[in-house]
């Protein structure tokens, strides 16, 4: 959900172009490809609140909090995530 939220904002600001309408891609196309949408839960926000301030982007910090809380691997080329001890590929 956090990534979809950020995509919606970037589309509104003209900073993102998509090959299909946002309403088609999110969540429909993602779900058809086997992706599940992770809702933002209270436990994620508690984890977010406790994070050290290694990364300034609030969406990226939320992704870190969710990955830590759910023991998920992040897919990102942003090495700033490594400071949080989250498992990251790419």
N, C-alpha and C positions, 0 to 999 in steps of 0.2 A: 504494500500500500504506500509506503514511504517513497519508493521509486516512482510510482504512478503519480503521486502528488507533485513530486519535483518535476516530472515530465510536463504535467499540466501547467505549472507555473512557467517553465521555460518556453512552452508553446505560446502562452499569452504574451510573453516578452519578446517573441520573435527570435529566440535563441536556439530553437530546435525545429527541424523539419522532419516529418515522418512520411513514409511511403504511402500510408493509408490514414484515414481519419483516426484521431485519438480514440473516439468512441468505438471503433471497430477493433483497434489494436489492444485496448485496455478495457476490460480484461479478456475479451473474447478470443483474440488470436493467441495470446499467451496461454490461456487455459487449453486451447485446442492443441498446443504444442506440448502439453503436459506440465506446464508451470502452475503452481498453486499461489494464490495471493495470500500473503501473511498479513493479517490485520495488526494494527498497532494496539498493543494491550498495556494495561497498567504496569505489569511487571517490566515491560520494555522501557517505559518512562522512568520507573524507579532506577533501572540500570543506567539509563541515559543521565539522570540527575547525578549519579555517583561517579560518572566518568571523569578522569582528568582531562584537561583542556588541551590535548595534543592536536586536535583538528578543529578548525573554526567553522566548517560548514555544518549547519544543524542537521541537514538530511543525512550526510555521511556519518555524523555522530549517532543518529538514530539507527542507521544500518549496523553500525558497530554494536550498539546496545542490543539490537535484536539478535545479531549473530552470536554474541556472548550468552545471552539469556537462553537461546534455543540450541546452542552448541552447533551452529551452522557454519559453513565455510563461505566467506565472501568472495565474489568474483569481481576483481577490480585490479587495475594497474597502479592504483594510488598507494605508494609505499608508506604514506602517513598512517595508514591503518595498522601497520606493524607495531607501532608504539603501544597499541592497546592489547597486544598478545592474541589478537583474533587470528584464526586460520584464514589465509588468503591465497587464492590462486590467480594467476595471470601475470 
